Amino acid sequence: MMEPNSIFSVLESITSKPVPFARYTAGELWRDPHTSRCMLEFHLDGDVDVSSRRTTFIDDSVFWMTRRFALGESSRIIDFGCGPGLYTSRFAKLGAEVCGIDFSTRSIAYARQQALETDDQTTYIEADYLEYEPEGRYDLITMIMCDFCALSPAQRSAMLEKFRRLLSAAGRVVLDVYSLRAFESKLQTSLFGKDLMDGFWSSDPYFGFKTDFKYEADKVSLDKYTIVQEDKIREVYNWLQYFSPESLSREAHDAGLEVEAMFGDVAGHPYDAGGMEFAVVLKA
């Protein structure tokens, strides 16, 4: 968090281009009481692709994974970044043993309450999945909504190695990522507004700046948010890594995993080289 300073130095900081993944501020978004409430509302709005996919897509996605991996009562499934349990609750209906991990207190509280009301036996862990070490082996590991792209190279490497350790003998990993086509379409823009994004960042008045950067050599983008309030200035960094099938395969291989199959998304649609994202099935 920055201390208030002169207008010039603030504007200089806002427009400065940091080194890729120089700061990790996911907690500012998912743990803050105000923004986490807004994010949960997006999660639960089944008609928009914000925080989570649309309800119809989630249904299709779970149906596809259930068939592809023959999921059922004997399956052990773990979802990294489970949010309010939109995938895990559906997996639990199969009779599977399911675990969801997320560091948003609000999302986990919602998921646990829903599980209590529906007699869903899913285990929900409130923790940073970068640090949390689950026990046992799993038949399916998921990281969905391109969460993998928000991690630094070191964080991605650690997560892939964790996935490999957690896989059962026949286990698989499903994750989705943004493509190089999405990187090409990303624009470098700047926005400013009072209560930017309709008050998303605070219930108190603020001035918001959004500055977008692209790192061509690294295929990384940054949406940098600077929130200026009466008594403080906050910065939130939204990093995204973009992948080709080859670059993702290399990262997986370095962690002892390999790409078994590639799809257009986590609902099993065919891979499209011109698509904005793609999904992979990884095995040890």
N, C-alpha and C positions, 0 to 999 in steps of 0.2 A: 504494500500500500504506500502510495506517495504522500508526502506532506504538501499542503498547498504552497504554491510559490508564485512568482510573478507570471503574468499572462504569457510573456514571451517564452519563458523556460517551459511552461506547460505545453504551449503549442509546439515548441521544439521537440519535446519528449513525445508528443502525440504522433508527429510525422517521422520520427526516427525509425529506421528499419533494423530490427534486432537480428542477431544470429539465429538461424533456424533452431527451434525448440529450446531457446535460451531460458524461457520461463514456462513453468507448467502451472496453470491456474484453474484447473478443472473444478476445484473445490469452491471457487468463487461463484460458479454457476449452479452447481448441484447441491451445495450445502447451505448456501445463503437462504434464510427463511422466505424472503420475498420471491427471488428468482426460482427457487425449487418449487414453490407453489405454482408459479406460472408454467414451469416445465411439466409438472404433473398434470395440469389442465390440458396441455398439448398432448401428453401421453394418452389421456383418456378420451380425446376427441378422435373418434374413429374415422372421421372424414378427411383428415389432413395427414401429410407425411412430415410431421414435426415431432421430435423426440422419439416417436415410434411410427411404424408404418400404419397405413389404413387397416381397419378391422378385416376387410375382405382379403387383403394381402396376407395378414398374419394367419388367417384361417387357411389360406392356400399353402402358405409356407409350412405350417405344422403338418398339414395333410401330406405334402410332398415328402418331408423328412420322415414322417411316420412310415410311409411306404418304402422309401429308399433304404432306410436303415432297420426296417422290420422292428420298430419300437413297440414295446408292450410291457407287461407286468414285470418281466425280468430285467428291464433296461435301467441303467443308471445314467442320468442326464444332468449336466451342470451348465448353467447359463451365466456367462460373465457380462455384467452390465445389464442385469435383468429388469431394472426399472420397477414399475408397479406389478410385474408378474404377468404380462400379457402373453408371453410365450410359455413360461413355466406353468401357469395355471392350465393351459391347454395340454401340455405334456402330462401333467398330473392326472388328467381325466383318462389317460391310457392305462393307469395303474402303475406307471413307472415310479421309480425313486428319483425325486427331482430336487435339485439345489439351485438357488438363485443368489447371486452376489451383486451388491450395489452399495455405493457409499452415500447415496442420498437417503437421509433419515426419513424424509417425507414419503419417498417412493416405497421404501421397505415397510414403513408403517402401514401404508395403504395395502400392499401385497399381503402382509400378515393378517390384516383385518378381513380382507376378502377370503383368505384361506380359512380363517376361523369360521366365517359365516357359511362356507360351502363344504366344510369338512375336508378341505384340501390338505394333504399331508406334506406339502412342499416345505423344505427347510430354507428359510431366508436368512442370509448372513449380511449384516450391515458392516461393510468393510471396504477398504480400497483393494480392488482385486490385484493391483500391482504388488501388494504386500501380503495378502492373505494366502495361506497355503492349505488348500483342501486336503482331506484324507481320502485314501482309497483310489480306485480306478473307475473310469467312466466310459460308457459305450458311445456317448455323444457329448461333445463339448461345443457350445455355440458362443459366438461373439458377433452380434448382429447390429444393424444400423450404422455400419462402417465405423464402429468404435475403434477398430484397429488403426484406422488412419489418423486418429487424434494423438497417437502415442509417438514418442521419439524413437529413433533407431534402437537405442539401448533398451527402452521399455518394450518395444516390439520383440526384440530378441529374447528378453527375459520371459515374456508371455508365451512365446512359441515353445521355448524350452520347458516351461511349466506345463503347457498342453501335452507335450510329448511324455513327460513324467506321469501325467494323470490318465493317459489313454489306456484302456484295457487292450487285450491282445487284438481284438477285432474292432477297436474303437475308432471313431472318426471325429474330425474337427470341421465345423462349418463356420465360415466367416465371409463377410463381404467387404469390398473396398471400392474406393473411387478410382476411375480409370484415367489414363492420360488424356483421353478425349475431354473429360471433365476439367482437367487442368487447363487444357487449351481454351476452353470456353470461359474460364474464370477471368474476371475483369479486375483491374486495379482501380479502385474508386475510393472516394472519401465522402462521408456523410456527416452532417451535424444537425442537431435539433434539440429543442427543449423537450425533456421527457422522451428522448429518442426511443423508438419502437413501442410507442403508446404506453409508457410507464413500466416497461418490462423490468428495468434494472432497479427500481426502488419505488416504494410507496410515497416517498418524500420527493419534492421537486429536485430536478437535476438537469444538467446539460450533458448530452451524450455525443461522443465522437466515435465514428467507425472508420478505420483506415485499413484498407486491404492491400496486402503485399503479395508478390509472387517471387519465387526463387527458382529461376529457370533451370539451373544446373541440378538442383536437388529435387525438382518436381514437388515442391512444397508451397503451400499458401498459408497466409496468416490473415485472419480477421481480428484486428486489434481494437478493442473497445476501451475507451477512456470515459469514465463516468465522474463528472465534476459535481460534487454536492457542496453545500454551504460549509461543512466542516471537514471534508476529506475528498481525496481524489483516488479512484480505484481504476485499476487496469485489469482487463481480462483478455487472455490470449487464446484464440481458437485456431490451433494449428491443424493442418490437414496434409497428410502425405498421399500422393497419387501414384498408382502402380500400373505397370504393364504386367501381363502374365509372366513374363520372364523375370522381372524384378521381384515379384512376389514369390515365385518358385525358388529363386536364389535365397531369399530370407528363410523360407521354410526349410530348404535343404541344409542351410547352415545350422539349424536347430535340430536336425535329425528327423525332419518331416519331409514328405513329398506330396505333390499335388496328384490326387487320384482322378479328379474330374473338375471341370470348370463349367460354370453356368452363367446365365445373364443376371441372376439374382438368387436369393435364398428360397425362392419358391420353385426353383428348378427349371425356369425358362431357358431356352437355348442361349448360349454365349453369343453376344453381338459385339464385334470388334469396334463398332461405332457407338456403343452404349456408354452411358455416363458412369456405370459401375459394373462390377461383376463379382461373382462368388466362387469360392473354391471349396472342395472337399479335400481335407488333408488326412494322411495316415502316417503312422510311424515308419 
